[in-house]
Amino acid sequence: MNPSILTPCLLLSSPLVHADLQITWEQPIKGTSAFANALGDIDDDGDIDACMAQFTSEGHVLVNDGTGNFHLSPTAATLPSAGDIALGDLDGDGDLDLFFARHFSPCAVWLNDGAGNFTDSGQTIGGFYSRRTLALGDLDHDGDLDAVVPANDSNQPCEVWLNDGHGLFSNSGQILGMQYTQGCALIDVNHDTHLDLALANNGANTLWMNDGTGVFTLAGTSLGSKSSFDIDFADLNGDTHPDAFISNGHSSDNANEVWFNDGAGHFSDSGQSLGGQYSYSTVLTDVDTDGDLDAVVGNTTAEANQVWRNNGSGTFSLLAVTLGTQNAFDVDTADLDGDGDNDFFLTVNGFPSEVWMRIPVSEGGPIADSGQRLGGSEGNCVATFDFDGDGDLDVAVGTIEGTVQLLANDGRGQFTEIGTLPHDNNPINNALGVGDFNGDTFLDLLVINSSASPDRLWLNDGAGHFTAAAQEIGSDSGGAVAVIDLDDDGDLDAVVGNLNYFATPGQNKIYRNHGSGRFSIIDALGTGSTYALTFGDLNGDTHPDFIVGNYDQGTTIWLNSGSNSFTSTGQALGSGETYDLQLGDFDGDLDLDLLQVNGNAPSILWINDGRGSFSASPQVFTGNYGRSAVAYDADGDTDLDIWLAQGSLTEAADTLWINDGHGTFTRADLSIRPQYTRDVVAADFDANGSVDIFAASFLGDHILWSQVDTTTVESYAASFGLSGNDTLPDADPDHDGVPNFEEMAFNMNPSISDFQRVSDIVTATSGVPTLTIEAAGNSHRLVAKSIRRIGSGLFRYEMEYATDLQFQPVTTGVTEVTFPLNAQYERVEFHYLLHVGLPGEFGRFAVRYDP
């Protein structure tokens, strides 16, 4: 037995005793309930931007850099939650405004200032209904955009709201049915120049004819009667009449349909059944450049998003081209990268949204994933390991939707999604196990799944490329995993805790590895709904014993006889609803104690008597709904402290508990942002020698908490008579607009308002930098003048350069001229020669606080 794996608690120590916890990375675009998207040039820079609505979270304004790469707008406010969103010039000022169809809230209009910044107009449009769709169009021929807003409720109306031309809407008073409407479209179906209305319903779809004044009458024509989520119109068969492509879902017999228009607004079913997926959205566009419109269909429940090719007469066939397998609730098309063809923006629910580009077939086209991931994933479990072999610790996040998200670390604790590991059955990922299961020295990933779906081993090639092993392991509903070489044969086995599944008890298992990552399965460690497993030598006999944490009963202790035969001690700890277990010597008596993390009651510290018998300590961990924990030395005193994640059922702040060395804990006075934390791991992600905490969130707002040394800035500020919060790096106690860390960087006094700019670099003693441009032959150069602290690792003084306002540090070509000041500071000039012939160049000088 390898003794190094007998105690799985994290015996890591952080040397930064006087450190502050700060968020040093967070999911850039938050939320997992993306539901709809609107594309348009919102900032008048000539490219197509995106406004994303989320069903239960704030939406986002995403700005395009002109090449199809999107980032959060640095100036726009977050958007209200909504079931649908549309862009249009609502107030007649020439820019694109936003209309929101909100879910259980009145609809809203936000007006654009022309630069892509939106402000709520303050209107209350409609009642507190469920809504999932809307359509904008000039319904009454007065030259402005009106709105149709259906309810997704058979007891609430589909309403028509008329615009006065200035973006103020009034209810027309019409009620166009009361149905579960999930999609709608405005289109002139009978060539009378009036926009008619089609509603995609959970039931019979309906068509409403416009008389030209915005008054609608129900037509007698049929448009199908399945559960429809979207309806799109275009001339599909070349007869110049707008036909209908209907996206259906809910069951496999609700295939997508094509209905042909006779030109008078009467539709007939083409008889086609296109796919058996749960289709949610379709966009009609010419994918194969043959002059007719094909269909790109967004599917849910882990089905591939599909492309259906039109033969020109309205008959569609499935192409081998797919656009990923995530839940595409909305598919939009536009020329996103400025190359003259249409690309695709997939609004994905439960996972980050995606951008797919049209590229030549010779380069992997006709449609290829851009690699962008815009949003979060519904995190449920997390593991950390160096999966790409670059020497830093990466993160894998298992999700509620069953797809593992891979986040690569850049070595500084900044993460980027590089891929996902899908599962056909779309189960919940409940646990992740890491180890070299096939003996090739690379760390693989064992994914434990719920809903009686097979567990899956993903084999790593060492560069972060994973291949699913051939074996689908088991058919239980998994809840927990522990990785260990249980039989001393040199390869890693797995112990898996399983959940009750309907009437079937959850029988826990041992997955015995045959050395190549192929397992045989053995029943062990009892039955129950097991969400937590841990192991260690509990009774001092050097054999690994197991503790099993259950939801439906108390936590059980299983002692190892030495031949890997386990016997229950009969002791049951607690009453159940246990989600995590952490072993460690919490009281300093050299045996392993147990932290039991509970969801329905406060977590409990159980003290081991050295023989594997546990008694509850008097320690009280305040707060219910514990979900996960990690034990580590947070304050550098060599005992184990506890980070407790408490966002199991409601948004709550995680807590840090400091150990006195004898098993008595005091809650640290920290400001920790509330979130729905499902799992946490601790490691030195940013390579600064301290332990960081990665918290995976159910709402996708994953966070890295890092210990940042602020004592140097604090000491500097304290030397000027400041104290308490006034000494913090970001504080500005003198209200001169210069935070303390910059005061220190530029040799300024943080206690008085002494703002000034460096002018004569030869004589300057303090002040913020200046940046000028000077002639240099047939070109120009940027010149920055700054005061610089000598030998400080806290600050980076950087010249930055851009041709498109996306600034990056200049890594080569910068020259420095220094002038002495004193033992701690120097004066410095930075010179950078600009390029000749470029139409526009931008420079700036920045000082970054990088402790």
C-alpha positions in Angstrom: 0.0 0.0 0.0 1.3 3.5 -0.9 1.2 5.3 2.4 1.1 8.7 0.7 -2.5 8.2 -0.2 -3.8 7.0 3.1 -4.7 10.5 4.3 -6.6 12.4 1.6 -7.1 15.7 3.4 -5.1 18.6 2.0 -2.0 19.1 4.1 -1.1 22.3 2.4 0.3 25.3 4.3 0.0 28.9 3.3 3.0 31.1 4.4 1.0 34.3 4.0 -0.2 34.6 7.5 -1.2 38.2 7.2 -2.8 37.8 3.8 -6.2 38.9 2.5 -8.5 36.7 0.5 -9.4 38.3 -2.8 -11.2 37.2 -5.9 -8.3 36.9 -8.4 -10.3 35.1 -11.1 -14.0 34.7 -11.8 -16.1 33.4 -14.7 -15.9 36.4 -17.0 -19.5 36.1 -18.2 -21.7 34.9 -15.4 -24.9 32.9 -15.5 -26.1 29.6 -16.9 -29.6 30.4 -17.9 -28.9 32.0 -21.3 -32.2 31.9 -23.2 -32.1 34.3 -26.1 -29.8 36.6 -28.0 -30.1 39.6 -30.3 -27.4 40.5 -32.8 -26.7 44.0 -34.1 -24.2 46.9 -34.3 -25.1 48.5 -31.0 -22.0 50.8 -30.8 -21.9 52.0 -34.5 -18.4 50.6 -35.1 -19.4 48.6 -38.1 -19.4 45.1 -36.6 -22.1 42.9 -35.1 -22.4 42.8 -31.4 -24.6 40.6 -29.2 -27.1 41.2 -26.3 -27.7 38.0 -24.4 -30.8 37.5 -22.2 -30.8 35.0 -19.3 -34.0 33.4 -18.0 -33.1 33.7 -14.3 -30.0 35.8 -14.2 -28.8 39.2 -15.4 -28.1 39.4 -19.1 -25.0 40.8 -20.8 -23.9 43.2 -23.6 -21.1 41.5 -25.6 -19.0 43.7 -27.8 -17.4 42.4 -31.0 -13.8 43.3 -31.7 -14.5 43.2 -35.4 -13.0 39.7 -35.9 -15.9 37.8 -34.3 -14.4 37.7 -30.8 -16.8 38.9 -28.1 -16.1 40.3 -24.7 -18.2 42.0 -22.0 -18.8 45.7 -22.7 -16.7 47.7 -20.3 -19.4 50.4 -20.0 -22.8 48.8 -20.6 -24.9 47.9 -17.6 -26.0 44.3 -17.1 -29.4 43.5 -18.6 -32.6 42.3 -16.8 -33.5 38.6 -17.0 -35.9 37.8 -19.8 -37.3 35.0 -21.8 -36.6 36.8 -25.1 -34.9 39.9 -26.3 -35.0 41.9 -29.5 -33.0 44.8 -31.0 -34.5 47.6 -33.0 -34.6 51.4 -33.3 -37.6 52.0 -31.0 -37.3 55.7 -30.5 -36.3 56.8 -34.0 -32.8 58.2 -33.1 -30.9 55.8 -35.5 -29.4 53.4 -33.0 -30.6 50.0 -31.8 -32.6 49.8 -28.6 -33.7 46.7 -26.6 -37.1 45.2 -26.0 -37.4 42.5 -23.3 -40.1 39.9 -23.0 -39.7 39.2 -19.3 -40.6 36.1 -17.3 -43.1 36.8 -14.5 -42.3 40.5 -14.8 -43.6 43.3 -17.0 -41.8 43.7 -20.3 -39.2 46.5 -20.6 -37.7 48.9 -23.1 -34.1 50.0 -22.7 -32.8 52.8 -24.9 -29.3 53.0 -26.5 -27.2 56.1 -26.2 -25.6 55.3 -29.5 -22.4 53.9 -28.0 -23.9 50.6 -26.8 -25.0 51.7 -23.4 -28.6 51.0 -22.5 -30.9 52.7 -20.0 -34.2 51.5 -18.8 -37.0 53.8 -20.2 -39.1 53.1 -17.1 -42.1 51.7 -18.9 -44.2 48.9 -17.5 -45.4 46.8 -20.4 -47.9 44.0 -19.7 -48.4 42.0 -16.6 -46.5 39.5 -14.5 -46.8 36.7 -17.1 -44.5 33.9 -18.1 -43.0 34.9 -21.5 -40.5 33.2 -23.8 -40.9 35.0 -27.1 -41.5 38.4 -28.8 -41.5 40.0 -32.2 -40.9 43.5 -33.4 -42.3 45.0 -36.6 -44.3 47.9 -38.0 -47.8 46.6 -37.6 -49.8 49.7 -38.3 -47.7 51.3 -41.2 -46.7 54.3 -39.2 -43.0 53.9 -39.7 -42.0 52.7 -36.2 -41.5 49.3 -34.6 -44.4 47.8 -32.6 -44.3 44.7 -30.4 -46.2 41.4 -30.1 -45.6 39.8 -26.7 -47.3 36.4 -26.2 -47.6 34.8 -22.8 -46.4 31.2 -22.2 -49.6 30.5 -20.2 -53.0 29.3 -21.2 -54.6 31.8 -18.8 -52.7 34.9 -20.0 -53.0 36.8 -23.3 -50.9 37.4 -26.3 -50.7 41.2 -26.5 -50.0 43.8 -29.2 -48.3 47.0 -28.0 -48.1 50.0 -30.4 -45.2 52.4 -30.5 -45.7 56.2 -30.7 -42.5 56.6 -32.6 -40.5 57.8 -29.6 -40.2 54.4 -28.0 -43.3 54.7 -25.8 -45.6 51.7 -26.1 -49.4 51.5 -25.4 -51.5 48.4 -25.2 -53.8 48.0 -28.3 -56.2 46.1 -26.1 -56.2 43.0 -28.4 -56.0 39.5 -27.0 -54.7 37.1 -29.6 -55.5 33.9 -27.8 -54.3 32.4 -24.5 -52.0 29.6 -25.1 -48.6 28.3 -24.1 -46.8 30.3 -26.8 -43.1 29.5 -27.1 -42.2 31.1 -30.4 -43.6 33.8 -32.8 -42.9 35.5 -36.1 -44.1 38.5 -38.0 -44.3 37.9 -41.8 -46.6 39.0 -44.7 -47.9 35.6 -45.6 -50.5 36.7 -48.2 -48.6 39.5 -50.0 -50.9 42.3 -48.9 -47.9 44.3 -47.4 -49.2 43.8 -43.8 -47.2 41.9 -41.3 -49.2 38.9 -40.1 -48.5 36.9 -37.0 -47.7 33.2 -36.5 -47.6 31.7 -33.0 -45.7 28.4 -32.2 -47.7 26.9 -29.3 -47.6 23.9 -27.1 -50.6 22.5 -29.1 -52.1 23.9 -32.3 -50.0 26.6 -33.9 -52.1 29.7 -35.0 -51.9 32.3 -37.7 -53.3 35.8 -37.2 -54.0 38.1 -40.2 -53.3 41.8 -40.0 -55.7 44.3 -41.5 -53.0 46.9 -42.0 -53.8 48.9 -38.9 -52.3 46.4 -36.5 -55.6 44.7 -35.8 -55.4 40.9 -36.1 -58.0 38.2 -37.0 -57.5 34.5 -36.4 -57.0 32.7 -39.8 -58.5 29.3 -40.4 -55.4 27.7 -41.8 -53.5 25.0 -39.9 -49.8 25.2 -39.1 -49.4 22.0 -37.2 -50.4 20.9 -33.8 -47.4 19.4 -32.1 -45.4 21.0 -29.3 -43.6 23.8 -31.2 -40.9 26.0 -29.9 -40.0 28.1 -32.9 -41.5 29.1 -36.3 -39.5 30.7 -39.1 -40.6 31.9 -42.5 -38.8 32.1 -45.8 -39.3 31.0 -49.4 -38.2 27.4 -49.1 -39.4 26.0 -52.4 -38.6 28.8 -54.9 -42.2 30.0 -55.5 -41.6 33.4 -53.9 -44.1 32.7 -51.1 -43.0 32.6 -47.4 -43.1 29.0 -46.2 -42.8 27.8 -42.6 -40.2 25.8 -40.9 -41.5 24.6 -37.5 -39.2 23.5 -34.7 -40.9 20.9 -32.5 -39.9 19.2 -29.3 -40.9 17.3 -26.1 -40.9 13.8 -27.6 -39.2 12.0 -30.4 -42.4 11.8 -32.5 -42.5 15.6 -32.6 -40.2 15.9 -35.5 -39.6 19.3 -37.2 -41.9 20.2 -40.1 -42.0 22.2 -43.3 -45.4 23.8 -44.4 -45.8 25.3 -47.8 -47.6 28.6 -48.5 -49.9 28.9 -51.5 -49.3 32.6 -51.6 -52.7 33.5 -50.0 -51.6 32.5 -46.5 -52.9 29.0 -46.7 -50.4 26.4 -45.6 -50.1 22.7 -46.3 -47.9 20.1 -44.6 -45.0 19.0 -46.8 -45.1 15.6 -45.1 -41.4 15.8 -44.0 -40.4 14.7 -40.5 -37.0 16.2 -39.9 -35.2 14.6 -36.9 -36.4 13.3 -33.6 -34.6 15.8 -31.4 -35.9 18.2 -28.9 -35.6 21.2 -31.2 -35.8 24.7 -29.7 -34.7 27.2 -32.3 -34.0 27.4 -36.1 -32.4 29.9 -38.3 -32.9 29.8 -42.1 -29.8 30.7 -44.1 -27.9 29.5 -47.2 -25.3 27.3 -45.7 -24.1 25.6 -48.9 -24.2 28.8 -51.1 -26.5 27.2 -53.7 -29.0 30.0 -53.6 -31.7 28.5 -51.4 -32.2 28.6 -47.7 -31.1 25.7 -45.5 -32.0 25.2 -41.8 -29.6 25.3 -38.8 -31.5 23.8 -35.9 -30.6 24.2 -32.2 -31.4 21.1 -30.2 -31.4 20.5 -26.4 -30.8 17.5 -24.1 -27.3 16.9 -25.4 -28.4 16.3 -29.0 -26.2 17.6 -31.8 -27.2 20.9 -33.3 -27.9 20.1 -36.9 -27.8 21.5 -40.4 -30.6 20.5 -42.8 -29.8 21.1 -46.5 -32.5 22.3 -48.8 -32.5 20.9 -52.4 -34.2 24.1 -53.7 -37.7 22.7 -53.8 -38.2 22.7 -50.0 -37.1 19.1 -49.4 -34.5 18.9 -46.6 -31.8 16.3 -45.9 -29.5 16.1 -42.9 -25.9 17.1 -43.4 -23.0 15.6 -41.5 -22.0 19.1 -40.3 -23.0 19.8 -36.7 -22.6 22.8 -34.4 -21.7 21.2 -31.1 -23.9 19.2 -28.7 -24.9 21.8 -26.1 -28.4 23.1 -25.4 -28.8 25.7 -28.1 -32.0 27.6 -27.0 -31.4 30.2 -29.7 -29.5 30.2 -32.9 -28.7 33.5 -34.7 -26.8 34.2 -37.9 -24.8 37.3 -39.1 -21.4 38.1 -40.5 -19.6 38.2 -37.2 -16.0 38.3 -38.4 -16.4 40.7 -41.3 -15.4 38.3 -44.1 -18.7 38.5 -46.0 -20.4 35.3 -45.0 -22.8 34.4 -42.2 -21.6 33.0 -39.0 -23.6 31.6 -36.1 -24.1 32.6 -32.4 -25.5 29.8 -30.3 -27.2 30.8 -27.1 -26.6 27.8 -24.9 -28.6 27.1 -21.7 -26.7 25.4 -18.8 -23.3 25.9 -20.5 -21.4 28.7 -22.1 -22.8 30.1 -25.3 -20.7 29.5 -28.5 -19.7 31.2 -31.7 -19.3 29.1 -34.9 -17.7 30.6 -38.0 -18.1 29.9 -41.7 -14.7 28.9 -43.0 -13.4 27.1 -46.2 -13.8 23.4 -46.3 -10.0 23.1 -46.7 -9.6 24.7 -43.3 -12.1 22.4 -41.5 -15.3 24.1 -42.7 -17.9 24.8 -43.8 -18.7 25.6 -40.2 -16.1 25.5 -37.4 -16.2 26.2 -33.7 -14.4 29.5 -32.9 -13.5 28.1 -29.4 -15.2 31.0 -27.6 -17.2 30.1 -24.5 -19.4 32.9 -23.3 -20.9 32.2 -20.0 -20.8 29.7 -17.1 -21.6 26.0 -16.5 -23.9 24.7 -13.8 -21.2 23.4 -11.6 -21.8 20.4 -9.3 -18.4 18.9 -8.6 -14.8 19.9 -9.2 -11.4 18.4 -9.5 -7.9 19.9 -10.0 -4.9 18.4 -11.8 -2.4 19.3 -14.5 -4.3 17.9 -17.4 -2.3 19.7 -20.2 1.2 19.0 -18.9 2.3 22.6 -18.6 3.2 22.4 -14.9 0.3 24.2 -13.4 -3.0 23.0 -11.9 -6.0 23.1 -14.2 -9.6 22.5 -13.2 -12.4 20.1 -14.4 -16.0 21.1 -13.4 -18.7 18.4 -13.5 -22.1 19.9 -14.3 -25.8 19.4 -13.7 -26.2 18.9 -17.4 -23.7 16.0 -17.6 -20.9 17.6 -19.5 -17.6 18.2 -17.9 -16.0 21.6 -18.4 -12.2 21.8 -18.8 -10.6 25.0 -17.6 -6.9 25.4 -18.4 -4.7 27.5 -16.1 -2.2 29.9 -17.6 0.1 29.5 -14.6 -1.1 32.6 -12.9 -4.5 31.4 -11.8 -6.4 32.6 -14.9 -8.6 30.0 -16.5 -9.9 29.5 -20.0 -12.3 26.8 -21.1 -10.6 24.6 -23.7 -13.2 21.9 -24.2 -15.9 19.7 -22.7 -16.4 16.0 -22.1 -20.0 15.1 -23.0 -22.3 12.2 -22.1 -24.9 10.8 -24.3 -27.6 10.3 -21.6 -27.2 13.8 -20.1 -26.9 12.7 -16.5 -25.8 14.8 -13.5 -22.0 14.6 -12.9 -21.9 14.0 -9.2 -18.2 13.2 -8.6 -14.8 13.3 -10.4 -11.9 11.0 -9.7 -8.4 11.8 -10.9 -5.5 9.4 -11.5 -3.3 7.6 -14.0 -5.7 4.7 -14.6 -4.0 3.1 -17.7 -0.3 3.4 -16.7 0.8 5.9 -19.3 1.9 8.5 -16.6 -0.8 10.9 -17.6 -3.7 11.9 -15.3 -7.1 10.6 -16.5 -10.5 11.6 -15.3 -13.2 9.2 -13.9 -16.7 10.8 -14.1 -19.4 9.5 -11.8 -22.9 10.0 -13.1 -26.4 10.0 -11.7 -29.7 8.7 -13.1 -28.5 5.1 -13.6 -26.2 6.3 -16.4 -22.9 4.5 -16.8 -19.8 6.1 -15.3 -17.1 7.0 -17.8 -13.3 7.0 -17.8 -11.7 9.7 -20.0 -8.1 8.9 -20.9 -5.7 11.8 -21.2 -2.9 12.0 -23.8 -0.9 14.3 -21.6 -1.8 17.5 -23.5 -5.3 17.8 -22.2 -6.9 15.8 -25.0 -9.3 13.2 -23.6 -10.7 10.1 -25.2 -13.5 8.1 -23.7 -12.5 4.6 -22.7 -14.4 1.8 -24.4 -16.0 0.5 -21.2 -19.1 2.0 -19.8 -18.8 1.3 -16.2 -21.8 0.1 -14.2 -25.4 1.2 -14.4 -25.9 2.6 -10.9 -26.7 6.2 -10.0 -23.4 7.4 -8.7 -22.9 10.0 -6.0 -19.2 9.9 -4.8 -15.8 8.5 -5.7 -12.4 7.9 -4.0 -9.3 6.9 -6.0 -6.8 4.5 -4.3 -4.6 1.5 -5.2 -6.7 -0.7 -3.0 -5.2 -4.1 -3.9 -1.5 -3.0 -4.0 -1.0 -4.1 -7.6 0.5 -0.8 -8.7 -2.6 0.7 -10.5 -5.4 2.9 -9.2 -8.8 1.5 -8.3 -11.9 3.4 -7.5 -14.4 3.2 -4.7 -17.8 4.5 -5.8 -20.7 5.6 -3.6 -24.1 5.1 -5.2 -27.5 6.7 -4.7 -30.9 5.1 -4.3 -32.6 5.1 -7.7 -36.4 4.8 -7.5 -37.0 1.5 -5.6 -33.4 0.2 -6.1 -31.1 0.8 -3.1 -27.7 2.4 -3.8 -25.2 -0.4 -3.5 -21.7 1.0 -3.1 -19.0 -0.5 -5.4 -15.3 -1.1 -5.8 -14.1 -0.6 -9.4 -11.0 -2.9 -9.5 -8.6 -1.8 -12.2 -6.9 -4.4 -14.3 -4.1 -2.0 -15.1 -5.2 -0.6 -18.4 -8.2 1.3 -17.2 -10.6 -1.5 -17.5 -12.6 -2.4 -14.4 -14.3 -5.2 -12.7 -17.1 -4.3 -10.3 -17.4 -5.6 -6.7 -20.2 -4.8 -4.2 -18.8 -3.3 -1.0 -19.3 -0.8 1.9 -23.1 -1.1 2.3 -26.1 0.5 0.7 -27.8 3.9 0.8 -27.7 7.2 -0.9 -24.0 7.9 -0.7 -22.8 11.4 -1.6 -19.5 11.4 0.2 -16.5 9.0 0.6 -13.2 9.3 2.3 -10.4 7.0 3.5 -7.5 6.9 5.8 -6.0 4.8 8.6 -8.6 5.3 11.3 -7.4 2.8 13.9 -3.6 2.8 13.6 -3.1 -0.5 11.8 -1.7 1.1 8.6 -4.6 -0.2 6.5 -6.9 2.3 4.6 -10.3 2.4 6.2 -13.4 4.0 4.7 -16.0 6.5 5.9 -19.3 6.6 3.9 -21.5 9.7 4.1 -25.1 9.2 3.3 -28.2 11.2 2.5 -30.8 8.8 3.9 -29.0 7.6 7.0 -26.1 8.3 9.3 -22.4 8.2 8.1 -20.9 4.7 8.5 -17.4 3.6 9.4 -15.8 0.6 7.6 -12.5 -0.9 8.9 -10.1 -2.7 6.7 -9.0 -6.2 7.9 -5.8 -5.9 5.9 -6.9 -8.0 3.0 -9.2 -5.2 1.7 -12.2 -6.9 3.4 -14.2 -4.1 5.1 -16.4 -4.5 8.2 -18.8 -1.9 9.5 -18.1 -0.7 13.1 -21.9 -0.3 13.6 -21.4 3.4 14.4 -23.7 5.9 12.6 -22.6 9.5 12.7 -25.3 12.0 12.4 -28.7 11.6 10.9 -28.1 11.9 7.1 -28.1 14.5 4.3 -24.3 14.4 4.4 -22.7 15.8 1.2 -19.0 15.9 2.0 -16.5 14.4 4.4 -13.0 15.7 5.2 -10.5 13.7 7.2 -7.6 15.3 9.1 -5.9 15.6 12.4 -7.9 18.6 13.6 -7.1 18.3 17.4 -3.3 17.6 17.1 -3.4 14.1 18.7 -2.0 12.4 15.6 -5.1 10.5 14.6 -7.6 11.3 11.9 -10.7 13.2 12.9 -13.7 13.8 10.6 -15.6 16.9 9.4 -19.1 15.9 8.3 -20.6 18.5 6.0 -24.4 18.4 6.2 -27.2 20.0 4.2 -30.1 20.0 6.7 -28.2 20.9 9.8 -24.9 22.5 10.9 -21.8 20.5 10.0 -20.2 18.4 12.7 -16.6 17.8 13.8 -16.2 14.2 15.0 -13.1 13.4 17.1 -11.4 10.0 16.7 -10.2 8.2 19.8 -7.4 6.6 17.8 -9.2 3.3 17.4 -11.7 4.4 14.8 -14.5 5.3 17.2 -15.8 8.9 16.9 -17.6 11.3 19.2 -19.1 14.7 18.3 -17.0 17.7 19.5 -18.8 20.7 21.0 -17.7 22.8 18.0 -20.5 24.7 16.3 -20.3 25.6 12.7 -23.0 28.1 12.1 -25.2 27.9 9.1 -27.1 25.1 7.3 -27.0 23.9 3.8 -23.4 22.8 3.7 -22.4 21.3 0.5 -18.6 20.9 0.4 -15.5 21.6 2.4 -11.7 21.5 2.2 -9.2 21.3 5.1 -6.0 23.2 4.7 -3.6 25.4 6.7 -5.0 28.8 5.9 -3.0 30.9 8.4 0.4 29.2 8.4 0.4 27.8 11.9 0.7 24.1 10.7 -2.8 23.0 11.8 -5.8 22.3 9.6 -8.3 25.1 9.1 -11.6 24.6 7.2 -13.2 26.3 4.2 -16.9 25.5 4.3 -19.1 25.9 1.2 -22.6 26.7 2.2 -24.5 27.4 -1.0 -26.3 24.0 -1.2 -29.9 25.2 -1.4 -29.7 29.0 -1.4 -27.2 31.6 -2.3 -24.9 32.0 0.7 -21.4 33.1 1.6 -18.8 30.4 2.1 -17.0 30.6 5.5 -13.4 30.1 6.7 -12.9 28.6 10.1 -9.5 29.0 11.9 -8.3 26.2 14.1 -6.5 26.9 17.4 -4.6 23.6 17.0 -6.8 21.7 19.4 -9.9 21.3 17.3 -11.7 24.6 18.3 -12.6 26.8 15.4 -13.3 30.4 15.1 -15.0 31.9 12.0 -12.7 34.3 10.2 -14.0 37.8 9.7 -13.8 37.8 5.9 -15.9 39.4 3.2 -16.9 36.5 1.0 -19.4 37.1 -1.8 -22.5 34.9 -1.6 -23.0 32.3 -4.3 -24.4 28.8 -4.9 -21.2 26.9 -4.2 -21.5 23.2 -4.9 -17.9 22.1 -4.6 -14.5 23.5 -3.6 -10.8 22.5 -4.1 -7.7 24.0 -2.6 -4.3 24.3 -4.3 -1.7 26.9 -5.3 -3.2 27.8 -8.6 -1.3 31.1 -9.1 2.2 29.7 -8.1 2.7 32.4 -5.4 3.3 29.9 -2.6 -0.1 30.2 -0.9 -3.2 28.1 -1.1 -6.1 29.3 -3.2 -9.7 28.1 -3.2 -11.6 27.3 -6.4 -15.3 27.4 -5.8 -17.6 25.9 -8.4 -21.0 27.4 -8.5 -24.4 26.0 -9.5 -25.1 29.3 -11.3 -21.8 29.3 -13.2 -20.2 32.2 -11.4 -17.1 30.1 -10.5 -14.5 32.0 -8.4 -10.9 31.6 -7.5 -10.1 33.0 -4.0 -6.4 33.8 -3.5 -4.4 34.9 -0.6 -2.8 38.2 -1.6 0.0 39.8 0.5 -1.0 43.4 1.2 1.3 44.0 4.1 3.8 46.0 2.1 1.2 48.5 0.9 -0.5 48.5 4.3 2.8 49.2 6.0 3.5 52.0 3.6 0.1 53.6 4.2 0.5 53.1 8.0 3.8 55.0 7.9 1.8 58.1 7.0 -0.5 57.7 10.0 -3.3 55.7 8.4 -4.9 52.7 10.1 -7.5 50.0 9.6 -9.3 49.9 6.2 -7.6 53.1 5.2 -4.3 51.2 4.7 -5.8 48.7 2.3 -4.3 48.6 -1.3 -7.4 49.8 -3.0 -8.4 52.4 -0.4 -8.2 56.1 -1.3 -8.4 57.8 2.2 -7.3 61.2 0.8 -9.9 61.1 -2.0 -7.5 62.3 -4.7 -8.4 59.5 -7.1 -5.2 57.6 -6.5 -5.5 54.4 -4.5 -2.9 53.4 -1.9 -1.0 51.0 -4.1 -0.5 53.7 -6.7 0.5 56.2 -4.0 3.2 53.7 -3.1 4.1 53.0 -6.7 4.7 56.7 -7.4 6.2 57.8 -4.0 3.1 59.8 -3.1 1.5 60.5 0.3 -1.7 58.4 0.8 -2.9 60.6 3.7 -3.1 63.9 1.9 -4.4 64.9 -1.6 -1.2 65.4 -3.5 -2.3 64.6 -7.0 0.2 65.8 -9.6 1.7 64.6 -12.8 5.3 64.0 -13.5 6.6 66.7 -15.8 10.4 67.2 -15.7 11.7 63.7 -15.2 15.1 64.9 -14.1 13.7 66.8 -11.1 10.4 65.0 -10.3 10.2 63.2 -6.9 6.6 62.0 -6.9 3.4 62.0 -9.0 1.4 60.0 -11.5 2.9 59.2 -14.9 2.6 61.1 -18.1 2.4 59.8 -21.6 3.3 61.8 -24.7 3.9 61.2 -28.4 7.0 62.7 -30.1 8.3 62.9 -33.6 11.0 60.3 -34.4 12.3 60.7 -38.0 9.5 59.6 -40.4 7.6 58.0 -37.5 6.7 58.8 -33.9 7.4 57.3 -30.5 5.5 57.0 -27.3 7.3 58.4 -24.2 6.1 57.6 -20.7 7.6 59.3 -17.6 7.1 57.7 -14.2 8.4 57.3 -10.7 9.3 53.6 -10.1 9.8 51.8 -6.9 13.1 49.9 -7.0 13.0 46.1 -6.6 9.4 45.8 -5.7 7.6 42.7 -6.9 4.2 44.4 -6.2 4.0 46.5 -9.3 4.4 46.1 -13.0 5.1 49.4 -14.9 4.0 48.7 -18.5 3.8 50.4 -21.9 0.7 49.1 -23.7 -0.1 49.3 -27.4 -3.0 48.7 -29.7 -4.3 49.3 -33.2 -7.9 48.6 -32.3 -8.1 49.8 -28.6 -7.6 46.2 -27.4 -4.5 47.0 -25.5 -1.7 44.5 -24.7 1.6 45.0 -22.9 4.5 45.7 -25.2 7.0 42.9 -24.7 9.8 44.0 -27.1 11.1 47.2 -28.4 10.7 49.3 -25.2 13.8 51.2 -24.1 14.3 52.7 -20.7 16.2 55.7 -19.4 16.6 55.9 -15.6 17.5 58.8 -13.3 18.3 58.2 -9.6 16.0 59.5 -6.9 16.7 57.7 -3.6 17.3 54.2 -2.2 13.7 53.2 -2.8 12.7 55.0 -6.0 14.0 56.0 -9.4 12.8 58.1 -12.2 12.3 56.4 -15.5 11.4 57.1 -19.1 10.0 54.4 -21.3 10.3 54.9 -25.1 8.5 52.9 -27.8 8.9 53.5 -31.5 5.6 53.3 -33.4 5.3 51.5 -36.8 5.3 53.3 -40.1 2.3 53.1 -42.4 -0.4 51.8 -40.0 -3.7 53.9 -40.2 -4.1 54.2 -36.4 -2.1 53.3 -33.4 -2.8 53.8 -29.7 -0.6 53.7 -26.6 -1.1 53.9 -22.9 1.0 53.5 -19.8 -0.2 51.4 -16.9 1.0 50.4 -13.5 -0.5 47.1 -12.4 -0.7 45.9 -8.8 0.4 42.3 -9.0 1.4 41.0 -5.5 
